[in-house]
Amino acid sequence: MKKIYHLSTCSTCKRILEEVNAKDNGVVLQDIKTEKITPAQLAEMHALAGTYESLFSRRSMKYRPMGLHEKELTEKDYHDLILEEYSFLKRPVAIVGKEIFVGSEKKTVERLKEKLGIKN
């Protein structure tokens, strides 16, 4: 399976989807704003990533206003927050086979391109 969870309004996600040639590479795309992440999908991501914290974005516009920066969050908190608010998922999240690629760091995108067989 090749799937990328993304946000269609995010310019970084758009750039990465173009870089990995997602449409022509048989990648299933899920816009997390219009098609919410299910608990089963989040559980699959967790199984591959190891922690909910690694899937959580502290860059979300809601992180500080909700006072989350002042709290000690647990794995359950991360889980619940990601399901409650799509912007708390670090984006994009790509799953290719049994590997997960979380976020937009250059090295993560390079590993994803390599896995998809894309030459630079």
ROGUTI-448873 format. One record per residue: y, x, z of N, C-alpha, C in turn; residue in three letters; residue number from 0. Coordinates in pm, 1 decimal, padded with zeros to 6 digits. Each point is the difference from the previous one (the first is absolute). Layout:
BEGIN
Y, X, Z, Y, X, Z, Y, X, Z, ALA, NUM
...
This chain:
BEGIN
-00118.4, 00084.1, 00000.0, 00118.4, -00084.1, 00000.0, 00124.4, 00088.3, 00000.0, MET, 0
00098.5, -00042.4, -00079.2, 00129.6, 00066.3, -00001.7, 00104.6, -00107.8, 00027.0, LYS, 1
00069.1, 00015.3, 00113.1, 00098.6, -00101.3, 00037.4, 00120.3, 00067.5, 00063.0, LYS, 2
00117.9, -00053.3, -00031.3, 00122.0, 00050.4, 00061.8, 00077.5, -00116.8, 00059.3, ILE, 3
00027.4, 00012.1, 00128.9, 00084.9, -00094.8, 00070.8, 00141.2, 00056.6, -00008.3, TYR, 4
00091.8, -00079.9, -00050.5, 00135.8, 00049.5, -00023.1, 00101.6, -00111.0, 00023.8, HIS, 5
00126.2, 00034.8, -00015.8, 00108.5, -00096.3, 00009.8, 00076.3, 00007.9, -00132.0, LEU, 6
00004.0, -00110.2, -00074.0, 00058.7, 00001.4, -00134.3, 00149.7, 00027.8, 00001.3, SER, 7
00066.0, -00021.5, 00112.3, 00144.0, 00024.2, 00008.5, 00033.4, 00142.0, 00045.7, THR, 8
-00101.6, 00079.8, 00028.6, 00019.3, 00136.1, 00050.9, 00004.7, 00098.1, -00117.2, CYS, 9
00111.9, 00070.6, -00015.4, 00014.5, 00093.3, -00112.7, -00099.5, 00115.8, 00010.3, SER, 10
-00032.3, 00044.2, 00120.5, -00097.8, 00107.4, 00017.0, -00138.0, -00045.7, -00046.0, THR, 11
-00038.3, -00121.7, 00039.0, -00129.6, -00054.0, -00043.9, -00004.2, -00011.1, -00152.2, CYS, 12
00107.8, -00049.2, -00060.4, 00005.4, -00014.3, -00145.7, -00019.6, 00135.8, -00067.1, LYS, 13
00069.1, 00101.6, 00050.3, -00009.7, 00134.3, -00057.1, -00143.2, 00051.1, 00008.2, ARG, 14
-00062.9, -00017.9, 00115.9, -00137.0, 00049.4, 00019.4, -00097.8, -00076.2, -00089.4, ILE, 15
00016.3, -00131.3, -00013.5, -00087.9, -00078.8, -00087.3, 00009.9, 00049.4, -00144.3, LEU, 16
00120.4, 00036.4, -00042.3, 00017.9, 00055.8, -00134.5, -00064.9, 00138.2, -00010.2, GLU, 17
00021.1, 00082.0, 00103.5, -00056.1, 00136.0, 00000.7, -00151.7, -00000.1, -00013.3, GLU, 18
-00065.1, -00094.2, 00068.1, -00146.3, -00004.4, -00003.4, -00051.6, -00090.4, -00112.0, VAL, 19
00094.1, -00051.9, -00079.5, -00036.4, -00082.6, -00114.0, -00094.5, -00112.9, 00042.9, ASN, 20
00038.4, -00068.2, 00107.2, -00087.2, -00098.2, 00064.6, -00051.0, -00108.9, -00093.8, ALA, 21
00087.9, -00055.6, -00081.9, -00039.8, -00110.7, -00088.1, -00107.0, 00041.1, -00100.1, LYS, 22
00011.8, 00120.1, -00053.9, -00096.3, 00045.6, -00101.1, -00122.5, 00067.5, 00060.2, ASP, 23
-00001.7, 00017.0, 00130.1, -00109.8, 00069.4, 00066.9, -00097.4, -00095.8, 00068.5, ASN, 24
00013.1, -00128.7, -00026.7, -00091.2, -00097.8, 00058.6, 00018.0, -00020.0, 00149.4, GLY, 25
00122.9, 00023.6, 00047.4, 00029.0, -00014.8, 00142.3, 00043.8, -00142.9, 00027.5, VAL, 26
-00059.9, -00061.7, 00101.5, 00040.1, -00133.2, 00042.7, 00123.2, 00017.4, 00088.3, VAL, 27
00107.2, -00073.1, -00031.8, 00123.1, 00009.5, 00076.8, 00017.7, -00123.4, 00086.9, LEU, 28
00044.4, 00022.1, 00123.3, 00029.3, -00111.7, 00090.1, 00139.2, 00020.8, 00057.8, GLN, 29
00092.0, -00088.2, -00039.0, 00135.4, 00002.0, 00054.7, -00007.3, -00065.1, 00138.3, ASP, 30
00020.4, 00080.0, 00103.3, -00022.4, -00048.4, 00136.7, 00105.5, -00099.6, 00047.4, ILE, 31
00107.5, -00014.2, -00076.6, 00101.1, -00099.1, 00036.2, -00042.8, -00139.3, -00045.0, LYS, 32
-00059.5, -00008.0, -00118.3, -00040.1, -00130.1, -00053.3, -00145.5, -00034.6, 00031.5, THR, 33
-00081.7, 00100.1, 00025.1, -00140.8, -00020.7, 00034.7, -00030.2, 00077.8, 00127.8, GLU, 34
00011.1, -00069.8, 00112.7, -00015.1, 00065.0, 00130.5, -00131.6, 00075.0, 00015.2, LYS, 35
00006.3, 00103.6, 00080.5, -00119.9, 00076.9, 00033.1, -00085.8, -00086.2, 00091.7, ILE, 36
-00128.3, -00006.0, -00027.9, -00090.6, -00076.7, 00084.3, -00053.4, 00090.0, 00111.9, THR, 37
-00047.3, -00060.0, 00108.8, -00061.1, 00080.7, 00105.9, -00116.3, 00085.5, -00053.0, PRO, 38
-00077.0, -00053.0, -00094.7, -00112.9, 00075.9, -00057.3, 00050.1, 00120.8, -00078.9, ALA, 39
00107.1, -00017.6, -00076.2, 00056.4, 00111.6, -00076.4, 00053.5, 00107.9, 00094.5, GLN, 40
00068.1, -00042.8, 00106.2, 00052.5, 00095.8, 00096.8, -00113.9, 00072.8, 00070.9, LEU, 41
-00108.0, -00071.0, 00029.3, -00116.5, 00063.2, 00063.9, -00061.3, 00105.5, -00092.6, ALA, 42
-00004.4, -00028.5, -00130.4, -00051.4, 00097.5, -00096.7, 00089.8, 00124.1, -00001.7, GLU, 43
00131.6, -00021.1, -00002.5, 00094.1, 00112.0, 00002.1, -00019.3, 00084.1, 00126.6, MET, 44
-00016.5, -00068.7, 00112.5, -00018.6, 00067.5, 00128.7, -00127.0, 00083.8, -00000.2, HIS, 45
-00107.1, -00055.4, -00055.7, -00127.9, 00071.8, -00004.5, 00013.5, 00130.4, -00079.2, ALA, 46
00081.8, -00001.8, -00104.4, 00018.5, 00118.8, -00083.1, 00105.3, 00096.3, 00057.3, LEU, 47
00104.1, -00055.5, 00061.5, 00110.7, 00083.0, 00050.4, -00024.8, 00052.8, 00140.6, ALA, 48
-00079.1, -00073.4, 00077.9, -00031.7, 00045.2, 00135.8, 00082.6, -00063.0, 00110.3, GLY, 49
00127.4, -00028.9, -00027.9, 00085.2, -00064.3, 00101.5, 00094.2, -00098.9, -00067.8, THR, 50
00042.0, -00098.9, 00076.7, 00102.3, -00091.8, -00050.0, 00135.0, 00070.0, -00000.9, TYR, 51
00019.3, 00091.7, 00092.8, 00126.3, 00072.4, 00007.6, 00027.7, 00075.9, -00130.6, GLU, 52
-00103.5, 00056.6, -00060.6, 00019.2, 00075.2, -00124.4, 00039.4, -00091.4, -00116.6, SER, 53
-00021.1, -00129.0, 00014.9, 00036.6, -00097.8, -00102.7, 00136.3, -00063.1, 00026.8, LEU, 54
00057.9, 00031.0, 00114.6, 00121.9, -00065.5, 00047.8, 00125.1, 00076.5, -00043.6, PHE, 55
00098.9, -00073.4, -00048.6, 00125.3, 00061.4, -00043.4, 00109.6, -00020.6, 00104.0, SER, 56
00047.4, 00110.4, 00052.4, 00113.1, -00006.0, 00092.9, 00132.3, -00008.7, -00075.4, ARG, 57
-00005.1, 00006.0, -00131.6, 00120.2, -00009.9, -00083.3, 00037.6, -00144.7, -00030.0, ARG, 58
-00083.8, -00093.0, 00041.2, 00026.9, -00140.9, -00024.6, 00135.9, -00037.5, 00057.7, SER, 59
00071.6, -00085.1, -00073.4, 00132.4, -00045.8, 00044.3, -00009.1, -00078.7, 00131.1, MET, 60
-00117.3, -00046.9, 00035.2, -00015.4, -00080.5, 00120.9, -00042.0, 00082.2, 00121.8, LYS, 61
-00033.5, 00126.3, -00021.2, -00052.4, 00084.3, 00108.5, 00099.0, 00012.8, 00115.7, TYR, 62
00120.7, 00043.6, -00026.9, 00100.4, 00017.9, 00105.7, 00053.8, -00133.4, 00053.4, ARG, 63
00037.2, -00094.5, -00088.2, 00051.8, -00128.1, 00052.1, -00095.8, -00071.2, 00095.5, PRO, 64
-00130.4, 00020.6, -00019.1, -00097.8, -00061.9, 00089.6, -00020.2, 00082.6, 00127.0, MET, 65
00068.9, 00113.4, 00008.3, -00009.8, 00085.1, 00118.9, -00131.6, 00075.8, 00009.5, GLY, 66
-00071.2, 00012.3, -00111.5, -00131.7, 00063.9, 00002.5, 00009.7, 00150.1, 00026.3, LEU, 67
00114.6, 00060.0, -00033.8, 00018.2, 00142.9, 00022.3, 00006.3, 00034.1, 00149.0, HIS, 68
00020.0, -00101.4, 00082.9, 00009.0, 00020.0, 00145.1, -00130.9, -00033.1, 00071.4, GLU, 69
-00098.6, -00043.4, -00075.2, -00127.4, -00041.7, 00059.3, -00110.9, 00097.9, -00032.7, LYS, 70
-00099.2, 00002.6, 00085.4, -00121.2, 00077.4, -00024.4, -00100.2, -00096.4, -00064.8, GLU, 71
-00019.7, 00014.2, -00130.4, -00085.2, -00094.1, -00072.5, -00146.3, 00042.3, 00004.5, LEU, 72
-00087.5, -00099.1, 00009.3, -00144.4, 00024.1, 00000.3, -00054.7, -00026.1, -00140.5, THR, 73
-00124.7, 00034.8, -00022.0, -00065.0, -00027.8, -00128.2, 00002.2, -00150.2, -00029.8, GLU, 74
-00019.7, -00082.4, 00102.6, 00004.2, -00145.4, -00018.4, 00140.1, -00043.9, -00042.8, LYS, 75
00103.4, 00061.4, 00060.1, 00137.9, -00032.4, -00038.3, 00022.9, 00031.9, -00147.8, ASP, 76
-00043.3, 00119.7, -00042.9, 00016.5, 00038.4, -00140.2, -00071.0, -00098.9, -00091.5, TYR, 77
-00122.6, -00034.4, 00035.8, -00080.4, -00096.6, -00076.4, 00074.4, -00132.5, -00014.2, HIS, 78
00042.5, -00054.4, 00113.1, 00065.9, -00130.8, 00000.7, 00132.4, 00001.8, -00075.8, ASP, 79
00076.9, 00107.1, 00017.2, 00129.9, 00010.6, -00067.4, -00015.5, 00008.8, -00151.3, LEU, 80
-00098.3, 00075.3, -00046.9, -00022.6, 00012.2, -00144.7, -00038.9, -00135.8, -00059.5, ILE, 81
-00083.7, -00075.2, 00070.2, -00039.3, -00131.7, -00050.8, 00115.2, -00100.1, 00007.3, LEU, 82
00084.6, 00016.5, 00098.5, 00112.0, -00092.6, 00021.8, 00112.9, 00022.9, -00101.4, GLU, 83
00028.9, 00125.6, -00030.4, 00115.4, 00034.6, -00083.0, -00040.8, 00103.8, -00105.5, GLU, 84
00002.8, -00041.3, -00126.9, -00045.9, 00088.5, -00108.0, 00073.4, 00134.2, -00004.6, TYR, 85
00125.8, 00003.3, 00043.3, 00076.4, 00125.0, -00010.8, -00046.8, 00108.1, 00098.2, SER, 86
-00088.6, -00035.9, 00092.0, -00052.8, 00100.1, 00093.3, -00116.1, 00080.6, -00058.2, PHE, 87
-00047.9, -00038.0, -00118.7, -00105.0, 00079.7, -00064.0, 00065.6, 00116.0, -00073.8, LEU, 88
-00045.1, 00120.0, 00029.5, 00049.7, 00118.1, -00071.1, -00045.1, -00014.0, -00145.1, LYS, 89
00093.9, 00016.8, -00092.2, -00031.0, -00027.7, -00140.1, 00020.8, 00122.0, -00087.6, ARG, 90
-00070.4, -00003.7, -00114.1, -00111.8, -00087.1, -00034.7, -00128.2, 00045.9, 00069.0, PRO, 91
-00097.3, -00089.5, 00004.2, -00133.2, 00034.6, 00048.8, -00094.0, -00017.0, -00118.2, VAL, 92
-00065.2, 00109.2, -00036.8, -00094.5, -00003.8, -00112.0, -00139.9, 00025.1, 00053.3, ALA, 93
-00094.2, -00079.7, -00047.4, -00140.7, 00020.5, 00033.6, -00073.7, 00023.7, -00131.0, ILE, 94
-00063.6, 00115.8, -00008.2, -00078.5, 00035.4, -00118.5, -00138.0, 00038.3, 00051.1, VAL, 95
-00096.0, -00087.3, -00028.1, -00135.1, 00022.7, 00052.8, 00001.7, -00004.6, 00151.0, GLY, 96
-00039.9, 00109.9, 00062.7, -00004.6, 00007.2, 00146.6, 00114.2, 00085.3, 00056.1, LYS, 97
00104.1, 00024.6, -00082.5, 00113.6, 00079.6, 00044.5, 00125.6, -00085.8, 00006.6, GLU, 98
00085.1, 00032.8, 00098.2, 00126.2, -00071.7, 00015.7, 00114.6, 00099.5, -00010.7, ILE, 99
00108.6, -00047.1, -00060.8, 00120.3, 00080.2, -00018.1, 00116.3, -00083.8, 00053.1, PHE, 100
00060.7, 00045.6, 00108.8, 00102.0, -00079.3, 00068.8, 00136.1, 00067.3, -00009.4, VAL, 101
00097.7, -00074.2, -00051.6, 00136.7, 00048.8, -00001.4, 00040.5, 00067.3, -00129.4, GLY, 102
00123.3, 00050.1, 00001.3, 00060.5, 00051.5, -00122.3, 00025.0, 00150.6, 00002.1, SER, 103
-00059.6, 00070.3, 00096.1, 00018.5, 00145.2, 00003.8, -00052.6, 00061.3, -00129.3, GLU, 104
00067.5, 00102.5, -00045.5, -00035.2, 00065.4, -00126.8, -00147.1, 00041.5, -00003.6, LYS, 105
-00049.2, 00060.0, 00108.8, -00139.3, 00046.9, 00000.6, -00098.3, -00117.3, -00005.5, LYS, 106
00035.7, -00111.9, 00060.6, -00085.3, -00119.7, -00003.6, -00008.1, -00054.1, -00142.7, THR, 107
00115.5, -00007.4, -00066.0, 00004.5, -00050.1, -00137.8, -00076.5, 00094.8, -00092.6, VAL, 108
00012.9, 00129.6, 00022.3, -00072.3, 00098.2, -00082.0, -00151.6, -00015.6, 00016.5, GLU, 109
-00045.5, -00021.1, 00123.9, -00143.2, -00021.0, 00025.9, -00048.3, -00127.8, -00069.2, ARG, 110
00082.2, -00105.1, 00003.6, -00034.6, -00126.5, -00065.3, -00011.3, 00019.8, -00151.3, LEU, 111
00095.9, 00070.1, -00058.2, -00003.3, 00026.0, -00144.2, -00125.0, 00078.0, -00037.3, LYS, 112
-00033.0, 00097.6, 00082.1, -00119.3, 00080.4, -00023.4, -00125.7, -00087.5, 00004.0, GLU, 113
-00006.6, -00087.1, 00099.1, -00116.0, -00089.3, 00015.8, -00012.5, -00095.1, -00119.6, LYS, 114
00114.6, -00042.4, -00054.9, -00000.5, -00089.9, -00114.5, -00016.5, 00073.4, -00132.9, LEU, 115
-00005.7, 00134.8, 00007.3, -00020.5, 00080.4, -00119.3, 00124.3, 00014.9, -00086.7, GLY, 116
00117.3, -00004.9, 00063.8, 00125.3, 00012.9, -00073.7, 00047.2, 00144.9, 00003.4, ILE, 117
00025.8, 00053.1, -00117.2, 00049.5, 00137.0, -00010.6, 00152.1, -00002.1, 00012.6, LYS, 118
00055.4, 00102.4, 00060.5, 00146.3, 00007.4, 00016.0, 00070.8, 00031.2, -00127.5, ASN, 119
